[in-house]
Amino acid sequence: FFLIGDSIFIQDFYKRKYIVYNTKNNSFFEIPYEVHHMEAIPFNNTIFFISNYLKSPHGYYNILQFNLQTRKIEKSFLPFDKKKCDLGWMFNHYASKYEDKALLIYPVNDTIYEVSKDKVSPKYLIQFTTRNLPDNLISDNKDNIFDIVHKQKYLKGLQYIQNTKEYILG
């Protein structure tokens, strides 16, 4: 769930809808969506749907911008090669929002992205020295990538991120 103003947005993951409860007048309504997503980043009238290398009706994009007024996808960000589709990596937490910006991470990606109300851009690059997972292992062995990472002690990206005004914790 997340908050926008006086409303609590509760995601029903399996029925692909948000149940929106207004705390001021105790009313609620539903917002259906077509795009499967793992997390959402809210900004007033916009929600960024965070996917995880999943194909959507809008193509191969990891972020889709959903307009709450029109209830439609307006923009797509972070395209990915369809060879990386369905990598099978699932995080419980992709993004951390502080004030009017959020930081976002993805599995098998060393880039930390910044998301604001109207754009997504790379912000930081994390290098884990010679223990980085080679890119060819990602595309060639996506079914057993977890085993390769653990057996050969590779590092690839962060699993969790939290940011404040002055710090990024990963």
Secondary structure in CASP SS format (residue, H / E / C, confidence):
PFRMAT SS
TARGET T0000
AUTHOR 0000-0000-0000
METHOD secondary structure of the structure
MODEL  1
F C 1.00
F E 1.00
L E 1.00
I E 1.00
G C 1.00
D C 1.00
S E 1.00
I E 1.00
F E 1.00
I E 1.00
Q E 1.00
D E 1.00
F C 1.00
Y C 1.00
K C 1.00
R C 1.00
K E 1.00
Y E 1.00
I E 1.00
V E 1.00
Y E 1.00
N E 1.00
T C 1.00
K C 1.00
N C 1.00
N C 1.00
S E 1.00
F E 1.00
F E 1.00
E E 1.00
I E 1.00
P E 1.00
Y C 1.00
E C 1.00
V C 1.00
H C 1.00
H C 1.00
M C 1.00
E E 1.00
A E 1.00
I E 1.00
P E 1.00
F E 1.00
N C 1.00
N C 1.00
T E 1.00
I E 1.00
F E 1.00
F E 1.00
I E 1.00
S C 1.00
N C 1.00
Y C 1.00
L C 1.00
K C 1.00
S E 1.00
P C 1.00
H C 1.00
G E 1.00
Y C 1.00
Y E 1.00
N E 1.00
I E 1.00
L E 1.00
Q E 1.00
F E 1.00
N E 1.00
L C 1.00
Q C 1.00
T C 1.00
R C 1.00
K E 1.00
I E 1.00
E E 1.00
K E 1.00
S E 1.00
F E 1.00
L E 1.00
P E 1.00
F C 1.00
D C 1.00
K H 1.00
K H 1.00
K H 1.00
C C 1.00
D C 1.00
L C 1.00
G C 1.00
W C 1.00
M C 1.00
F C 1.00
N C 1.00
H C 1.00
Y C 1.00
A E 1.00
S E 1.00
K E 1.00
Y E 1.00
E C 1.00
D C 1.00
K E 1.00
A E 1.00
L E 1.00
L E 1.00
I C 1.00
Y C 1.00
P C 1.00
V C 1.00
N C 1.00
D C 1.00
T E 1.00
I E 1.00
Y E 1.00
E E 1.00
V E 1.00
S C 1.00
K C 1.00
D C 1.00
K C 1.00
V E 1.00
S E 1.00
P E 1.00
K E 1.00
Y E 1.00
L E 1.00
I C 1.00
Q C 1.00
F C 1.00
T H 1.00
T H 1.00
R H 1.00
N E 1.00
L C 1.00
P C 1.00
D H 1.00
N H 1.00
L H 1.00
I H 1.00
S H 1.00
D H 1.00
N C 1.00
K H 1.00
D H 1.00
N H 1.00
I H 1.00
F H 1.00
D H 1.00
I H 1.00
V H 1.00
H H 1.00
K H 1.00
Q H 1.00
K C 1.00
Y C 1.00
L E 1.00
K C 1.00
G C 1.00
L C 1.00
Q C 1.00
Y C 1.00
I C 1.00
Q E 1.00
N E 1.00
T C 1.00
K C 1.00
E C 1.00
Y C 1.00
I E 1.00
L E 1.00
G C 1.00
END
